Amino acid sequence: MTDTAAQADKCLVYEVPEAGEMLGLNRNAAYAAAKRGDIPVIKIGKLLKVPKVAFDRMLERAGVK
């Protein structure tokens, strides 16, 4: 595992575009989905982050994982 991959495994959140990319969405569509509540987010100041646990749970409920 590379250092970057190891760091990603330790991180507890995704960036919205990163989560969107995993769903096949472009940046704008990912932020729109987050705004609608389709992608689970937490707000830290002005930043939106996607908790990995909530994202994985969302995929499991959809039968994807």
mmCIF file as Biopython writes it, N, C-alpha, C and O atoms, coordinates in Angstrom:
data_model
#
loop_
_atom_site.group_PDB
_atom_site.id
_atom_site.type_symbol
_atom_site.label_atom_id
_atom_site.label_alt_id
_atom_site.label_comp_id
_atom_site.label_asym_id
_atom_site.label_entity_id
_atom_site.label_seq_id
_atom_site.pdbx_PDB_ins_code
_atom_site.Cartn_x
_atom_site.Cartn_y
_atom_site.Cartn_z
_atom_site.occupancy
_atom_site.B_iso_or_equiv
_atom_site.auth_seq_id
_atom_site.auth_asym_id
_atom_site.pdbx_PDB_model_num
ATOM 1   N N  . MET A ? 1  ? 0.843   -1.173 0.000   1.0 0.0 1  A 1 
ATOM 2   C CA . MET A ? 1  ? 0.000   0.000  0.000   1.0 0.0 1  A 1 
ATOM 3   C C  . MET A ? 1  ? 0.890   1.238  0.000   1.0 0.0 1  A 1 
ATOM 4   O O  . MET A ? 1  ? 1.859   1.323  0.755   1.0 0.0 1  A 1 
ATOM 5   N N  . THR A ? 2  ? 0.544   2.197  -0.861  1.0 0.0 2  A 1 
ATOM 6   C CA . THR A ? 2  ? 1.333   3.427  -0.925  1.0 0.0 2  A 1 
ATOM 7   C C  . THR A ? 2  ? 1.005   4.314  0.267   1.0 0.0 2  A 1 
ATOM 8   O O  . THR A ? 2  ? 0.011   4.096  0.960   1.0 0.0 2  A 1 
ATOM 9   N N  . ASP A ? 3  ? 1.851   5.319  0.500   1.0 0.0 3  A 1 
ATOM 10  C CA . ASP A ? 3  ? 1.602   6.261  1.598   1.0 0.0 3  A 1 
ATOM 11  C C  . ASP A ? 3  ? 0.273   6.969  1.421   1.0 0.0 3  A 1 
ATOM 12  O O  . ASP A ? 3  ? -0.456  7.178  2.391   1.0 0.0 3  A 1 
ATOM 13  N N  . THR A ? 4  ? -0.053  7.344  0.168   1.0 0.0 4  A 1 
ATOM 14  C CA . THR A ? 4  ? -1.311  8.037  -0.110  1.0 0.0 4  A 1 
ATOM 15  C C  . THR A ? 4  ? -2.496  7.135  0.200   1.0 0.0 4  A 1 
ATOM 16  O O  . THR A ? 4  ? -3.473  7.583  0.802   1.0 0.0 4  A 1 
ATOM 17  N N  . ALA A ? 5  ? -2.424  5.873  -0.201  1.0 0.0 5  A 1 
ATOM 18  C CA . ALA A ? 5  ? -3.506  4.924  0.067   1.0 0.0 5  A 1 
ATOM 19  C C  . ALA A ? 5  ? -3.636  4.678  1.563   1.0 0.0 5  A 1 
ATOM 20  O O  . ALA A ? 5  ? -4.749  4.564  2.077   1.0 0.0 5  A 1 
ATOM 21  N N  . ALA A ? 6  ? -2.521  4.595  2.262   1.0 0.0 6  A 1 
ATOM 22  C CA . ALA A ? 6  ? -2.550  4.387  3.709   1.0 0.0 6  A 1 
ATOM 23  C C  . ALA A ? 6  ? -3.189  5.583  4.400   1.0 0.0 6  A 1 
ATOM 24  O O  . ALA A ? 6  ? -3.966  5.414  5.339   1.0 0.0 6  A 1 
ATOM 25  N N  . GLN A ? 7  ? -2.869  6.787  3.946   1.0 0.0 7  A 1 
ATOM 26  C CA . GLN A ? 7  ? -3.468  7.988  4.517   1.0 0.0 7  A 1 
ATOM 27  C C  . GLN A ? 7  ? -4.969  8.005  4.254   1.0 0.0 7  A 1 
ATOM 28  O O  . GLN A ? 7  ? -5.744  8.371  5.137   1.0 0.0 7  A 1 
ATOM 29  N N  . ALA A ? 8  ? -5.385  7.620  3.067   1.0 0.0 8  A 1 
ATOM 30  C CA . ALA A ? 8  ? -6.808  7.609  2.717   1.0 0.0 8  A 1 
ATOM 31  C C  . ALA A ? 8  ? -7.564  6.626  3.602   1.0 0.0 8  A 1 
ATOM 32  O O  . ALA A ? 8  ? -8.706  6.889  3.980   1.0 0.0 8  A 1 
ATOM 33  N N  . ASP A ? 9  ? -6.944  5.501  3.935   1.0 0.0 9  A 1 
ATOM 34  C CA . ASP A ? 9  ? -7.582  4.519  4.806   1.0 0.0 9  A 1 
ATOM 35  C C  . ASP A ? 9  ? -7.767  5.066  6.215   1.0 0.0 9  A 1 
ATOM 36  O O  . ASP A ? 9  ? -8.738  4.715  6.885   1.0 0.0 9  A 1 
ATOM 37  N N  . LYS A ? 10 ? -6.864  5.909  6.672   1.0 0.0 10 A 1 
ATOM 38  C CA . LYS A ? 10 ? -6.940  6.472  8.014   1.0 0.0 10 A 1 
ATOM 39  C C  . LYS A ? 10 ? -7.956  7.607  8.107   1.0 0.0 10 A 1 
ATOM 40  O O  . LYS A ? 10 ? -8.506  7.862  9.179   1.0 0.0 10 A 1 
ATOM 41  N N  . CYS A ? 11 ? -8.203  8.277  7.008   1.0 0.0 11 A 1 
ATOM 42  C CA . CYS A ? 11 ? -9.114  9.413  6.984   1.0 0.0 11 A 1 
ATOM 43  C C  . CYS A ? 11 ? -10.545 8.945  7.236   1.0 0.0 11 A 1 
ATOM 44  O O  . CYS A ? 11 ? -10.963 7.910  6.716   1.0 0.0 11 A 1 
ATOM 45  N N  . LEU A ? 12 ? -11.281 9.689  8.017   1.0 0.0 12 A 1 
ATOM 46  C CA . LEU A ? 12 ? -12.646 9.299  8.382   1.0 0.0 12 A 1 
ATOM 47  C C  . LEU A ? 12 ? -13.702 9.898  7.480   1.0 0.0 12 A 1 
ATOM 48  O O  . LEU A ? 12 ? -14.877 9.540  7.570   1.0 0.0 12 A 1 
ATOM 49  N N  . VAL A ? 13 ? -13.291 10.813 6.605   1.0 0.0 13 A 1 
ATOM 50  C CA . VAL A ? 13 ? -14.254 11.486 5.734   1.0 0.0 13 A 1 
ATOM 51  C C  . VAL A ? 13 ? -13.731 11.557 4.299   1.0 0.0 13 A 1 
ATOM 52  O O  . VAL A ? 13 ? -12.528 11.488 4.047   1.0 0.0 13 A 1 
ATOM 53  N N  . TYR A ? 14 ? -14.675 11.696 3.372   1.0 0.0 14 A 1 
ATOM 54  C CA . TYR A ? 14 ? -14.354 11.957 1.970   1.0 0.0 14 A 1 
ATOM 55  C C  . TYR A ? 14 ? -14.684 13.414 1.673   1.0 0.0 14 A 1 
ATOM 56  O O  . TYR A ? 14 ? -15.499 14.028 2.362   1.0 0.0 14 A 1 
ATOM 57  N N  . GLU A ? 15 ? -14.054 13.955 0.655   1.0 0.0 15 A 1 
ATOM 58  C CA . GLU A ? 15 ? -14.478 15.227 0.093   1.0 0.0 15 A 1 
ATOM 59  C C  . GLU A ? 15 ? -15.736 14.932 -0.736  1.0 0.0 15 A 1 
ATOM 60  O O  . GLU A ? 15 ? -15.896 13.812 -1.220  1.0 0.0 15 A 1 
ATOM 61  N N  . VAL A ? 16 ? -16.621 15.903 -0.906  1.0 0.0 16 A 1 
ATOM 62  C CA . VAL A ? 16 ? -17.851 15.684 -1.677  1.0 0.0 16 A 1 
ATOM 63  C C  . VAL A ? 16 ? -17.541 15.226 -3.108  1.0 0.0 16 A 1 
ATOM 64  O O  . VAL A ? 16 ? -18.148 14.261 -3.571  1.0 0.0 16 A 1 
ATOM 65  N N  . PRO A ? 17 ? -16.612 15.887 -3.829  1.0 0.0 17 A 1 
ATOM 66  C CA . PRO A ? 17 ? -16.315 15.413 -5.190  1.0 0.0 17 A 1 
ATOM 67  C C  . PRO A ? 17 ? -15.758 13.984 -5.219  1.0 0.0 17 A 1 
ATOM 68  O O  . PRO A ? 17 ? -16.025 13.230 -6.155  1.0 0.0 17 A 1 
ATOM 69  N N  . GLU A ? 18 ? -14.984 13.617 -4.190  1.0 0.0 18 A 1 
ATOM 70  C CA . GLU A ? 18 ? -14.416 12.274 -4.102  1.0 0.0 18 A 1 
ATOM 71  C C  . GLU A ? 18 ? -15.531 11.233 -3.944  1.0 0.0 18 A 1 
ATOM 72  O O  . GLU A ? 18 ? -15.523 10.199 -4.612  1.0 0.0 18 A 1 
ATOM 73  N N  . ALA A ? 19 ? -16.485 11.515 -3.058  1.0 0.0 19 A 1 
ATOM 74  C CA . ALA A ? 19 ? -17.620 10.604 -2.867  1.0 0.0 19 A 1 
ATOM 75  C C  . ALA A ? 19 ? -18.448 10.543 -4.146  1.0 0.0 19 A 1 
ATOM 76  O O  . ALA A ? 19 ? -18.894 9.471  -4.556  1.0 0.0 19 A 1 
ATOM 77  N N  . GLY A ? 20 ? -18.647 11.688 -4.766  1.0 0.0 20 A 1 
ATOM 78  C CA . GLY A ? 20 ? -19.400 11.727 -6.016  1.0 0.0 20 A 1 
ATOM 79  C C  . GLY A ? 20 ? -18.732 10.922 -7.116  1.0 0.0 20 A 1 
ATOM 80  O O  . GLY A ? 20 ? -19.402 10.235 -7.887  1.0 0.0 20 A 1 
ATOM 81  N N  . GLU A ? 21 ? -17.426 11.008 -7.187  1.0 0.0 21 A 1 
ATOM 82  C CA . GLU A ? 21 ? -16.684 10.247 -8.197  1.0 0.0 21 A 1 
ATOM 83  C C  . GLU A ? 21 ? -16.904 8.737  -8.021  1.0 0.0 21 A 1 
ATOM 84  O O  . GLU A ? 21 ? -17.028 8.002  -9.001  1.0 0.0 21 A 1 
ATOM 85  N N  . MET A ? 22 ? -16.950 8.291  -6.772  1.0 0.0 22 A 1 
ATOM 86  C CA . MET A ? 22 ? -17.194 6.873  -6.508  1.0 0.0 22 A 1 
ATOM 87  C C  . MET A ? 22 ? -18.587 6.451  -6.961  1.0 0.0 22 A 1 
ATOM 88  O O  . MET A ? 22 ? -18.838 5.272  -7.211  1.0 0.0 22 A 1 
ATOM 89  N N  . LEU A ? 23 ? -19.487 7.421  -7.063  1.0 0.0 23 A 1 
ATOM 90  C CA . LEU A ? 23 ? -20.853 7.142  -7.514  1.0 0.0 23 A 1 
ATOM 91  C C  . LEU A ? 23 ? -21.040 7.434  -8.996  1.0 0.0 23 A 1 
ATOM 92  O O  . LEU A ? 23 ? -22.136 7.277  -9.535  1.0 0.0 23 A 1 
ATOM 93  N N  . GLY A ? 24 ? -19.964 7.861  -9.651  1.0 0.0 24 A 1 
ATOM 94  C CA . GLY A ? 24 ? -20.043 8.171  -11.079 1.0 0.0 24 A 1 
ATOM 95  C C  . GLY A ? 24 ? -20.594 9.553  -11.372 1.0 0.0 24 A 1 
ATOM 96  O O  . GLY A ? 24 ? -21.108 9.806  -12.462 1.0 0.0 24 A 1 
ATOM 97  N N  . LEU A ? 25 ? -20.488 10.455 -10.394 1.0 0.0 25 A 1 
ATOM 98  C CA . LEU A ? 25 ? -21.000 11.812 -10.560 1.0 0.0 25 A 1 
ATOM 99  C C  . LEU A ? 25 ? -19.855 12.795 -10.779 1.0 0.0 25 A 1 
ATOM 100 O O  . LEU A ? 25 ? -18.750 12.607 -10.270 1.0 0.0 25 A 1 
ATOM 101 N N  . ASN A ? 26 ? -20.138 13.842 -11.543 1.0 0.0 26 A 1 
ATOM 102 C CA . ASN A ? 26 ? -19.134 14.899 -11.673 1.0 0.0 26 A 1 
ATOM 103 C C  . ASN A ? 26 ? -19.225 15.804 -10.451 1.0 0.0 26 A 1 
ATOM 104 O O  . ASN A ? 26 ? -20.104 15.622 -9.608  1.0 0.0 26 A 1 
ATOM 105 N N  . ARG A ? 27 ? -18.337 16.765 -10.350 1.0 0.0 27 A 1 
ATOM 106 C CA . ARG A ? 27 ? -18.251 17.643 -9.179  1.0 0.0 27 A 1 
ATOM 107 C C  . ARG A ? 27 ? -19.577 18.360 -8.887  1.0 0.0 27 A 1 
ATOM 108 O O  . ARG A ? 27 ? -20.051 18.356 -7.751  1.0 0.0 27 A 1 
ATOM 109 N N  . ASN A ? 28 ? -20.170 18.974 -9.917  1.0 0.0 28 A 1 
ATOM 110 C CA . ASN A ? 28 ? -21.413 19.722 -9.713  1.0 0.0 28 A 1 
ATOM 111 C C  . ASN A ? 28 ? -22.554 18.807 -9.276  1.0 0.0 28 A 1 
ATOM 112 O O  . ASN A ? 28 ? -23.334 19.161 -8.392  1.0 0.0 28 A 1 
ATOM 113 N N  . ALA A ? 29 ? -22.650 17.643 -9.889  1.0 0.0 29 A 1 
ATOM 114 C CA . ALA A ? 29 ? -23.709 16.694 -9.529  1.0 0.0 29 A 1 
ATOM 115 C C  . ALA A ? 29 ? -23.514 16.181 -8.108  1.0 0.0 29 A 1 
ATOM 116 O O  . ALA A ? 29 ? -24.489 15.949 -7.393  1.0 0.0 29 A 1 
ATOM 117 N N  . ALA A ? 30 ? -22.270 16.004 -7.695  1.0 0.0 30 A 1 
ATOM 118 C CA . ALA A ? 30 ? -21.990 15.540 -6.335  1.0 0.0 30 A 1 
ATOM 119 C C  . ALA A ? 30 ? -22.444 16.568 -5.312  1.0 0.0 30 A 1 
ATOM 120 O O  . ALA A ? 30 ? -23.080 16.215 -4.318  1.0 0.0 30 A 1 
ATOM 121 N N  . TYR A ? 31 ? -22.124 17.844 -5.545  1.0 0.0 31 A 1 
ATOM 122 C CA . TYR A ? 31 ? -22.559 18.889 -4.616  1.0 0.0 31 A 1 
ATOM 123 C C  . TYR A ? 31 ? -24.082 19.034 -4.628  1.0 0.0 31 A 1 
ATOM 124 O O  . TYR A ? 31 ? -24.684 19.286 -3.584  1.0 0.0 31 A 1 
ATOM 125 N N  . ALA A ? 32 ? -24.706 18.879 -5.783  1.0 0.0 32 A 1 
ATOM 126 C CA . ALA A ? 32 ? -26.170 18.941 -5.860  1.0 0.0 32 A 1 
ATOM 127 C C  . ALA A ? 32 ? -26.789 17.785 -5.068  1.0 0.0 32 A 1 
ATOM 128 O O  . ALA A ? 32 ? -27.777 17.977 -4.358  1.0 0.0 32 A 1 
ATOM 129 N N  . ALA A ? 33 ? -26.213 16.595 -5.188  1.0 0.0 33 A 1 
ATOM 130 C CA . ALA A ? 33 ? -26.714 15.430 -4.444  1.0 0.0 33 A 1 
ATOM 131 C C  . ALA A ? 33 ? -26.530 15.635 -2.940  1.0 0.0 33 A 1 
ATOM 132 O O  . ALA A ? 33 ? -27.393 15.257 -2.147  1.0 0.0 33 A 1 
ATOM 133 N N  . ALA A ? 34 ? -25.422 16.223 -2.558  1.0 0.0 34 A 1 
ATOM 134 C CA . ALA A ? 34 ? -25.182 16.503 -1.139  1.0 0.0 34 A 1 
ATOM 135 C C  . ALA A ? 34 ? -26.192 17.533 -0.625  1.0 0.0 34 A 1 
ATOM 136 O O  . ALA A ? 34 ? -26.703 17.399 0.487   1.0 0.0 34 A 1 
ATOM 137 N N  . LYS A ? 35 ? -26.475 18.539 -1.417  1.0 0.0 35 A 1 
ATOM 138 C CA . LYS A ? 35 ? -27.431 19.575 -1.022  1.0 0.0 35 A 1 
ATOM 139 C C  . LYS A ? 35 ? -28.828 18.986 -0.863  1.0 0.0 35 A 1 
ATOM 140 O O  . LYS A ? 35 ? -29.570 19.392 0.032   1.0 0.0 35 A 1 
ATOM 141 N N  . ARG A ? 36 ? -29.201 18.027 -1.727  1.0 0.0 36 A 1 
ATOM 142 C CA . ARG A ? 36 ? -30.513 17.365 -1.644  1.0 0.0 36 A 1 
ATOM 143 C C  . ARG A ? 36 ? -30.583 16.368 -0.498  1.0 0.0 36 A 1 
ATOM 144 O O  . ARG A ? 36 ? -31.670 15.948 -0.102  1.0 0.0 36 A 1 
ATOM 145 N N  . GLY A ? 37 ? -29.423 15.987 0.036   1.0 0.0 37 A 1 
ATOM 146 C CA . GLY A ? 37 ? -29.395 14.983 1.091   1.0 0.0 37 A 1 
ATOM 147 C C  . GLY A ? 37 ? -29.214 13.567 0.568   1.0 0.0 37 A 1 
ATOM 148 O O  . GLY A ? 37 ? -29.306 12.608 1.335   1.0 0.0 37 A 1 
ATOM 149 N N  . ASP A ? 38 ? -28.956 13.423 -0.736  1.0 0.0 38 A 1 
ATOM 150 C CA . ASP A ? 38 ? -28.732 12.100 -1.323  1.0 0.0 38 A 1 
ATOM 151 C C  . ASP A ? 38 ? -27.378 11.528 -0.921  1.0 0.0 38 A 1 
ATOM 152 O O  . ASP A ? 38 ? -27.219 10.310 -0.828  1.0 0.0 38 A 1 
ATOM 153 N N  . ILE A ? 39 ? -26.411 12.393 -0.686  1.0 0.0 39 A 1 
ATOM 154 C CA . ILE A ? 39 ? -25.105 12.001 -0.157  1.0 0.0 39 A 1 
ATOM 155 C C  . ILE A ? 39 ? -25.027 12.555 1.258   1.0 0.0 39 A 1 
ATOM 156 O O  . ILE A ? 39 ? -25.216 13.756 1.455   1.0 0.0 39 A 1 
ATOM 157 N N  . PRO A ? 40 ? -24.750 11.703 2.255   1.0 0.0 40 A 1 
ATOM 158 C CA . PRO A ? 40 ? -24.708 12.185 3.643   1.0 0.0 40 A 1 
ATOM 159 C C  . PRO A ? 40 ? -23.500 13.082 3.879   1.0 0.0 40 A 1 
ATOM 160 O O  . PRO A ? 40 ? -22.375 12.728 3.525   1.0 0.0 40 A 1 
ATOM 161 N N  . VAL A ? 41 ? -23.738 14.237 4.473   1.0 0.0 41 A 1 
ATOM 162 C CA . VAL A ? 41 ? -22.646 15.169 4.735   1.0 0.0 41 A 1 
ATOM 163 C C  . VAL A ? 41 ? -22.724 15.716 6.158   1.0 0.0 41 A 1 
ATOM 164 O O  . VAL A ? 41 ? -23.781 15.741 6.790   1.0 0.0 41 A 1 
ATOM 165 N N  . ILE A ? 42 ? -21.572 16.147 6.627   1.0 0.0 42 A 1 
ATOM 166 C CA . ILE A ? 42 ? -21.506 16.938 7.846   1.0 0.0 42 A 1 
ATOM 167 C C  . ILE A ? 42 ? -20.881 18.268 7.448   1.0 0.0 42 A 1 
ATOM 168 O O  . ILE A ? 42 ? -20.053 18.332 6.540   1.0 0.0 42 A 1 
ATOM 169 N N  . LYS A ? 43 ? -21.286 19.318 8.133   1.0 0.0 43 A 1 
ATOM 170 C CA . LYS A ? 43 ? -20.782 20.642 7.821   1.0 0.0 43 A 1 
ATOM 171 C C  . LYS A ? 43 ? -19.806 21.055 8.912   1.0 0.0 43 A 1 
ATOM 172 O O  . LYS A ? 43 ? -20.133 21.022 10.098  1.0 0.0 43 A 1 
ATOM 173 N N  . ILE A ? 44 ? -18.619 21.440 8.503   1.0 0.0 44 A 1 
ATOM 174 C CA . ILE A ? 44 ? -17.591 21.940 9.416   1.0 0.0 44 A 1 
ATOM 175 C C  . ILE A ? 44 ? -17.255 23.342 8.931   1.0 0.0 44 A 1 
ATOM 176 O O  . ILE A ? 44 ? -16.509 23.520 7.968   1.0 0.0 44 A 1 
ATOM 177 N N  . GLY A ? 45 ? -17.814 24.327 9.610   1.0 0.0 45 A 1 
ATOM 178 C CA . GLY A ? 45 ? -17.688 25.693 9.108   1.0 0.0 45 A 1 
ATOM 179 C C  . GLY A ? 45 ? -18.390 25.772 7.769   1.0 0.0 45 A 1 
ATOM 180 O O  . GLY A ? 45 ? -19.578 25.465 7.663   1.0 0.0 45 A 1 
ATOM 181 N N  . LYS A ? 46 ? -17.659 26.183 6.747   1.0 0.0 46 A 1 
ATOM 182 C CA . LYS A ? 46 ? -18.224 26.246 5.395   1.0 0.0 46 A 1 
ATOM 183 C C  . LYS A ? 46 ? -17.954 24.981 4.594   1.0 0.0 46 A 1 
ATOM 184 O O  . LYS A ? 46 ? -18.432 24.841 3.468   1.0 0.0 46 A 1 
ATOM 185 N N  . LEU A ? 47 ? -17.192 24.065 5.172   1.0 0.0 47 A 1 
ATOM 186 C CA . LEU A ? 47 ? -16.815 22.839 4.464   1.0 0.0 47 A 1 
ATOM 187 C C  . LEU A ? 47 ? -17.863 21.756 4.617   1.0 0.0 47 A 1 
ATOM 188 O O  . LEU A ? 47 ? -18.458 21.604 5.684   1.0 0.0 47 A 1 
ATOM 189 N N  . LEU A ? 48 ? -18.087 21.006 3.553   1.0 0.0 48 A 1 
ATOM 190 C CA . LEU A ? 48 ? -18.935 19.818 3.600   1.0 0.0 48 A 1 
ATOM 191 C C  . LEU A ? 48 ? -18.039 18.599 3.498   1.0 0.0 48 A 1 
ATOM 192 O O  . LEU A ? 48 ? -17.193 18.518 2.607   1.0 0.0 48 A 1 
ATOM 193 N N  . LYS A ? 49 ? -18.217 17.662 4.394   1.0 0.0 49 A 1 
ATOM 194 C CA . LYS A ? 49 ? -17.452 16.420 4.382   1.0 0.0 49 A 1 
ATOM 195 C C  . LYS A ? 49 ? -18.430 15.250 4.393   1.0 0.0 49 A 1 
ATOM 196 O O  . LYS A ? 49 ? -19.523 15.352 4.950   1.0 0.0 49 A 1 
ATOM 197 N N  . VAL A ? 50 ? -18.037 14.155 3.783   1.0 0.0 50 A 1 
ATOM 198 C CA . VAL A ? 50 ? -18.867 12.951 3.722   1.0 0.0 50 A 1 
ATOM 199 C C  . VAL A ? 50 ? -18.240 11.908 4.642   1.0 0.0 50 A 1 
ATOM 200 O O  . VAL A ? 50 ? -17.169 11.383 4.338   1.0 0.0 50 A 1 
ATOM 201 N N  . PRO A ? 51 ? -18.899 11.598 5.769   1.0 0.0 51 A 1 
ATOM 202 C CA . PRO A ? 51 ? -18.350 10.577 6.663   1.0 0.0 51 A 1 
ATOM 203 C C  . PRO A ? 51 ? -18.342 9.208  5.974   1.0 0.0 51 A 1 
ATOM 204 O O  . PRO A ? 51 ? -19.347 8.790  5.400   1.0 0.0 51 A 1 
ATOM 205 N N  . LYS A ? 52 ? -17.201 8.515  6.036   1.0 0.0 52 A 1 
ATOM 206 C CA . LYS A ? 52 ? -17.082 7.213  5.380   1.0 0.0 52 A 1 
ATOM 207 C C  . LYS A ? 52 ? -18.115 6.228  5.904   1.0 0.0 52 A 1 
ATOM 208 O O  . LYS A ? 52 ? -18.705 5.480  5.125   1.0 0.0 52 A 1 
ATOM 209 N N  . VAL A ? 53 ? -18.341 6.219  7.215   1.0 0.0 53 A 1 
ATOM 210 C CA . VAL A ? 53 ? -19.289 5.273  7.800   1.0 0.0 53 A 1 
ATOM 211 C C  . VAL A ? 53 ? -20.688 5.506  7.246   1.0 0.0 53 A 1 
ATOM 212 O O  . VAL A ? 53 ? -21.369 4.554  6.867   1.0 0.0 53 A 1 
ATOM 213 N N  . ALA A ? 54 ? -21.122 6.757  7.196   1.0 0.0 54 A 1 
ATOM 214 C CA . ALA A ? 54 ? -22.455 7.078  6.683   1.0 0.0 54 A 1 
ATOM 215 C C  . ALA A ? 54 ? -22.556 6.771  5.188   1.0 0.0 54 A 1 
ATOM 216 O O  . ALA A ? 54 ? -23.589 6.288  4.724   1.0 0.0 54 A 1 
ATOM 217 N N  . PHE A ? 55 ? -21.498 7.045  4.441   1.0 0.0 55 A 1 
ATOM 218 C CA . PHE A ? 55 ? -21.473 6.769  3.005   1.0 0.0 55 A 1 
ATOM 219 C C  . PHE A ? 55 ? -21.575 5.261  2.759   1.0 0.0 55 A 1 
ATOM 220 O O  . PHE A ? 55 ? -22.342 4.817  1.905   1.0 0.0 55 A 1 
ATOM 221 N N  . ASP A ? 56 ? -20.801 4.482  3.510   1.0 0.0 56 A 1 
ATOM 222 C CA . ASP A ? 56 ? -20.847 3.023  3.372   1.0 0.0 56 A 1 
ATOM 223 C C  . ASP A ? 56 ? -22.226 2.482  3.737   1.0 0.0 56 A 1 
ATOM 224 O O  . ASP A ? 56 ? -22.746 1.590  3.067   1.0 0.0 56 A 1 
ATOM 225 N N  . ARG A ? 57 ? -22.815 3.024  4.800   1.0 0.0 57 A 1 
ATOM 226 C CA . ARG A ? 57 ? -24.161 2.605  5.221   1.0 0.0 57 A 1 
ATOM 227 C C  . ARG A ? 57 ? -25.182 2.899  4.124   1.0 0.0 57 A 1 
ATOM 228 O O  . ARG A ? 57 ? -26.061 2.083  3.849   1.0 0.0 57 A 1 
ATOM 229 N N  . MET A ? 58 ? -25.059 4.067  3.501   1.0 0.0 58 A 1 
ATOM 230 C CA . MET A ? 58 ? -25.953 4.450  2.413   1.0 0.0 58 A 1 
ATOM 231 C C  . MET A ? 58 ? -25.869 3.444  1.274   1.0 0.0 58 A 1 
ATOM 232 O O  . MET A ? 58 ? -26.890 3.035  0.721   1.0 0.0 58 A 1 
ATOM 233 N N  . LEU A ? 59 ? -24.639 3.045  0.922   1.0 0.0 59 A 1 
ATOM 234 C CA . LEU A ? 59 ? -24.445 2.072  -0.147  1.0 0.0 59 A 1 
ATOM 235 C C  . LEU A ? 59 ? -24.987 0.697  0.232   1.0 0.0 59 A 1 
ATOM 236 O O  . LEU A ? 59 ? -25.566 0.004  -0.604  1.0 0.0 59 A 1 
ATOM 237 N N  . GLU A ? 60 ? -24.801 0.305  1.484   1.0 0.0 60 A 1 
ATOM 238 C CA . GLU A ? 60 ? -25.324 -0.981 1.947   1.0 0.0 60 A 1 
ATOM 239 C C  . GLU A ? 60 ? -26.839 -1.008 1.877   1.0 0.0 60 A 1 
ATOM 240 O O  . GLU A ? 60 ? -27.421 -2.005 1.449   1.0 0.0 60 A 1 
ATOM 241 N N  . ARG A ? 61 ? -27.492 0.084  2.295   1.0 0.0 61 A 1 
ATOM 242 C CA . ARG A ? 61 ? -28.958 0.149  2.233   1.0 0.0 61 A 1 
ATOM 243 C C  . ARG A ? 61 ? -29.451 0.065  0.804   1.0 0.0 61 A 1 
ATOM 244 O O  . ARG A ? 61 ? -30.528 -0.468 0.539   1.0 0.0 61 A 1 
ATOM 245 N N  . ALA A ? 62 ? -28.654 0.597  -0.123  1.0 0.0 62 A 1 
ATOM 246 C CA . ALA A ? 62 ? -29.018 0.548  -1.538  1.0 0.0 62 A 1 
ATOM 247 C C  . ALA A ? 62 ? -28.679 -0.801 -2.167  1.0 0.0 62 A 1 
ATOM 248 O O  . ALA A ? 62 ? -29.004 -1.049 -3.328  1.0 0.0 62 A 1 
ATOM 249 N N  . GLY A ? 63 ? -28.027 -1.669 -1.400  1.0 0.0 63 A 1 
ATOM 250 C CA . GLY A ? 63 ? -27.659 -2.992 -1.917  1.0 0.0 63 A 1 
ATOM 251 C C  . GLY A ? 63 ? -26.447 -2.990 -2.799  1.0 0.0 63 A 1 
ATOM 252 O O  . GLY A ? 63 ? -26.257 -3.909 -3.596  1.0 0.0 63 A 1 
ATOM 253 N N  . VAL A ? 64 ? -25.609 -1.965 -2.672  1.0 0.0 64 A 1 
ATOM 254 C CA . VAL A ? 64 ? -24.434 -1.833 -3.527  1.0 0.0 64 A 1 
ATOM 255 C C  . VAL A ? 64 ? -23.233 -2.541 -2.937  1.0 0.0 64 A 1 
ATOM 256 O O  . VAL A ? 64 ? -22.444 -3.119 -3.684  1.0 0.0 64 A 1 
ATOM 257 N N  . LYS A ? 65 ? -23.065 -2.519 -1.627  1.0 0.0 65 A 1 
ATOM 258 C CA . LYS A ? 65 ? -21.893 -3.124 -0.988  1.0 0.0 65 A 1 
ATOM 259 C C  . LYS A ? 65 ? -22.226 -4.464 -0.408  1.0 0.0 65 A 1 
ATOM 260 O O  . LYS A ? 65 ? -21.359 -5.119 0.170   1.0 0.0 65 A 1 
#
